Amino acid sequence: MLSSSLMDMIREKYADKTGELLIPPPVFDEMAGEFVALDLDKRTLSTRFPVQTKYFNPYRAVQGGIIAAAVDNTLGPLSMLVAPPSVTRRLEMKYSRQVGVESEYISVVGRLVEQKERNLIFSAEVRDSKGNLMARARSTHWIVETPG
């Protein structure tokens, strides 16, 4: 199963900090996230999150912040696998359509686009279970200084 092997890869990479890190983060489990595909050569990670009515707004659509959380829950693990330790500085979302009751799940494909000094630039696409583009994201992460 990719989810468990991917978490093992992160634990191995951050072995000296395993006691300090929550792997996987509780929010990933709360959202019932699933890792679908990882391509280290292309620096991409694909995830899937079920559409749950508890995340609906009054219009019976998933709240935008939940979609942003799904993106963050994709780009965070990707950054841990393909780059030095970093934190999210900016996450910009552009929504194209609402994710409603007709969608079984959303899929997120995240990609490391480039590294400029201590800045990592990521992009992501969010699609519904029919493959329709629902949102795009761009994220900037800051490589944190590590002692030593």
C-alpha positions as a Markdown table, in Angstrom:
| # | Residue | x | y | z |
|---|---|---|---|---|
| 1 | Met | 0.0 | 0.0 | 0.0 |
| 2 | Leu | 1.5 | 3.3 | -1.1 |
| 3 | Ser | 0.2 | 5.3 | 2.0 |
| 4 | Ser | 2.2 | 3.1 | 4.4 |
| 5 | Ser | 5.3 | 2.9 | 2.2 |
| 6 | Leu | 5.3 | 6.6 | 1.6 |
| 7 | Met | 5.0 | 7.3 | 5.4 |
| 8 | Asp | 7.9 | 4.9 | 5.9 |
| 9 | Met | 10.0 | 6.8 | 3.4 |
| 10 | Ile | 9.3 | 10.1 | 5.3 |
| 11 | Arg | 10.1 | 8.4 | 8.7 |
| 12 | Glu | 13.4 | 7.1 | 7.3 |
| 13 | Lys | 14.4 | 10.5 | 5.8 |
| 14 | Tyr | 13.6 | 12.3 | 9.1 |
| 15 | Ala | 14.7 | 9.4 | 11.4 |
| 16 | Asp | 16.5 | 11.8 | 13.8 |
| 17 | Lys | 13.3 | 13.8 | 14.3 |
| 18 | Thr | 10.8 | 11.0 | 14.3 |
| 19 | Gly | 9.8 | 11.7 | 18.0 |
| 20 | Glu | 9.1 | 15.4 | 17.1 |
| 21 | Leu | 7.0 | 14.8 | 14.0 |
| 22 | Leu | 3.4 | 13.6 | 13.6 |
| 23 | Ile | 3.6 | 11.3 | 10.6 |
| 24 | Pro | 1.1 | 11.2 | 9.1 |
| 25 | Pro | -0.4 | 14.4 | 10.4 |
| 26 | Pro | -3.7 | 14.0 | 12.2 |
| 27 | Val | -5.5 | 16.2 | 9.7 |
| 28 | Phe | -4.6 | 13.9 | 6.8 |
| 29 | Asp | -6.2 | 11.0 | 8.7 |
| 30 | Glu | -9.2 | 13.2 | 9.7 |
| 31 | Met | -9.8 | 14.0 | 6.1 |
| 32 | Ala | -9.4 | 10.2 | 5.2 |
| 33 | Gly | -6.7 | 11.0 | 2.7 |
| 34 | Glu | -5.0 | 8.4 | 0.6 |
| 35 | Phe | -1.8 | 8.5 | -1.3 |
| 36 | Val | -2.3 | 7.3 | -4.9 |
| 37 | Ala | 0.9 | 7.8 | -6.8 |
| 38 | Leu | 4.5 | 9.1 | -6.2 |
| 39 | Asp | 7.0 | 9.9 | -8.9 |
| 40 | Leu | 10.3 | 11.0 | -7.4 |
| 41 | Asp | 11.8 | 11.6 | -10.8 |
| 42 | Lys | 9.0 | 14.0 | -11.9 |
| 43 | Arg | 8.7 | 15.3 | -8.3 |
| 44 | Thr | 4.9 | 14.6 | -8.2 |
| 45 | Leu | 2.6 | 13.2 | -5.6 |
| 46 | Ser | -1.1 | 12.3 | -6.2 |
| 47 | Thr | -3.6 | 12.0 | -3.4 |
| 48 | Arg | -7.3 | 11.4 | -3.0 |
| 49 | Phe | -9.8 | 12.7 | -0.4 |
| 50 | Pro | -13.4 | 11.5 | -0.1 |
| 51 | Val | -16.1 | 14.2 | -0.4 |
| 52 | Gln | -17.7 | 14.3 | 3.0 |
| 53 | Thr | -20.9 | 16.2 | 3.8 |
| 54 | Lys | -19.5 | 17.4 | 7.1 |
| 55 | Tyr | -17.2 | 19.7 | 5.0 |
| 56 | Phe | -20.1 | 21.2 | 3.1 |
| 57 | Asn | -21.1 | 24.9 | 3.1 |
| 58 | Pro | -24.7 | 25.9 | 3.0 |
| 59 | Tyr | -24.8 | 25.4 | -0.8 |
| 60 | Arg | -23.9 | 21.7 | -0.5 |
| 61 | Ala | -20.4 | 22.2 | -1.8 |
| 62 | Val | -17.1 | 21.5 | -0.1 |
| 63 | Gln | -15.8 | 24.6 | 1.6 |
| 64 | Gly | -12.8 | 26.2 | -0.2 |
| 65 | Gly | -10.7 | 25.9 | 2.9 |
| 66 | Ile | -11.1 | 22.1 | 3.0 |
| 67 | Ile | -10.0 | 21.9 | -0.7 |
| 68 | Ala | -7.0 | 24.1 | 0.3 |
| 69 | Ala | -6.3 | 21.7 | 3.2 |
| 70 | Ala | -6.3 | 18.8 | 0.7 |
| 71 | Val | -3.7 | 20.6 | -1.4 |
| 72 | Asp | -1.6 | 21.4 | 1.7 |
| 73 | Asn | -1.9 | 17.7 | 2.7 |
| 74 | Thr | -0.5 | 16.8 | -0.7 |
| 75 | Leu | 2.3 | 19.4 | -1.0 |
| 76 | Gly | 3.5 | 19.0 | 2.6 |
| 77 | Pro | 4.4 | 15.3 | 2.2 |
| 78 | Leu | 5.8 | 15.9 | -1.3 |
| 79 | Ser | 8.1 | 18.6 | 0.1 |
| 80 | Met | 9.3 | 16.2 | 2.8 |
| 81 | Leu | 10.3 | 13.7 | 0.2 |
| 82 | Val | 11.9 | 15.8 | -2.5 |
| 83 | Ala | 13.4 | 18.8 | -0.7 |
| 84 | Pro | 15.1 | 19.9 | 2.5 |
| 85 | Pro | 12.9 | 20.6 | 5.5 |
| 86 | Ser | 10.5 | 23.5 | 4.7 |
| 87 | Val | 7.3 | 25.3 | 5.8 |
| 88 | Thr | 4.5 | 26.7 | 3.8 |
| 89 | Arg | 4.8 | 30.5 | 3.4 |
| 90 | Arg | 2.0 | 31.1 | 0.9 |
| 91 | Leu | -0.7 | 29.0 | -0.6 |
| 92 | Glu | -2.8 | 30.6 | -3.4 |
| 93 | Met | -5.9 | 28.9 | -4.6 |
| 94 | Lys | -7.9 | 29.5 | -7.8 |
| 95 | Tyr | -11.3 | 27.8 | -7.8 |
| 96 | Ser | -13.0 | 26.9 | -11.1 |
| 97 | Arg | -16.0 | 24.9 | -9.9 |
| 98 | Gln | -17.7 | 23.9 | -6.7 |
| 99 | Val | -17.2 | 20.3 | -5.5 |
| 100 | Gly | -20.7 | 19.1 | -4.7 |
| 101 | Val | -22.6 | 16.0 | -3.6 |
| 102 | Glu | -22.2 | 14.4 | -7.0 |
| 103 | Ser | -18.5 | 14.0 | -6.5 |
| 104 | Glu | -17.3 | 10.9 | -4.7 |
| 105 | Tyr | -13.8 | 12.3 | -4.1 |
| 106 | Ile | -11.3 | 14.9 | -5.1 |
| 107 | Ser | -7.9 | 14.1 | -6.5 |
| 108 | Val | -4.9 | 16.3 | -6.0 |
| 109 | Val | -1.7 | 16.2 | -8.0 |
| 110 | Gly | 1.1 | 18.2 | -6.6 |
| 111 | Arg | 4.4 | 19.0 | -8.3 |
| 112 | Leu | 7.6 | 20.7 | -7.2 |
| 113 | Val | 8.1 | 23.2 | -10.0 |
| 114 | Glu | 11.4 | 24.8 | -9.0 |
| 115 | Gln | 13.8 | 25.7 | -6.2 |
| 116 | Lys | 15.2 | 29.2 | -5.9 |
| 117 | Glu | 17.7 | 29.5 | -3.1 |
| 118 | Arg | 15.6 | 28.8 | 0.0 |
| 119 | Asn | 12.2 | 29.1 | -1.8 |
| 120 | Leu | 10.4 | 26.0 | -3.1 |
| 121 | Ile | 7.7 | 26.6 | -5.7 |
| 122 | Phe | 4.9 | 24.0 | -5.9 |
| 123 | Ser | 1.8 | 23.7 | -8.1 |
| 124 | Ala | -1.3 | 21.5 | -7.7 |
| 125 | Glu | -4.4 | 20.6 | -9.6 |
| 126 | Val | -7.6 | 19.5 | -7.9 |
| 127 | Arg | -10.0 | 17.3 | -9.9 |
| 128 | Asp | -13.3 | 15.7 | -9.0 |
| 129 | Ser | -14.1 | 12.0 | -9.4 |
| 130 | Lys | -15.1 | 12.6 | -13.0 |
| 131 | Gly | -11.8 | 14.2 | -13.9 |
| 132 | Asn | -13.1 | 17.8 | -14.1 |
| 133 | Leu | -10.7 | 20.5 | -13.0 |
| 134 | Met | -12.0 | 22.1 | -9.9 |
| 135 | Ala | -9.1 | 24.2 | -8.7 |
| 136 | Arg | -5.5 | 25.1 | -9.2 |
| 137 | Ala | -2.9 | 26.1 | -6.6 |
| 138 | Arg | 0.5 | 27.6 | -6.3 |
| 139 | Ser | 2.5 | 27.4 | -3.1 |
| 140 | Thr | 5.8 | 28.8 | -1.9 |
| 141 | His | 7.6 | 26.9 | 0.8 |
| 142 | Trp | 10.6 | 28.3 | 2.8 |
| 143 | Ile | 13.5 | 26.0 | 3.5 |
| 144 | Val | 14.1 | 26.2 | 7.2 |
| 145 | Glu | 17.6 | 26.5 | 8.6 |
| 146 | Thr | 18.9 | 23.3 | 10.1 |
| 147 | Pro | 21.6 | 23.3 | 12.8 |
| 148 | Gly | 24.9 | 22.0 | 11.8 |
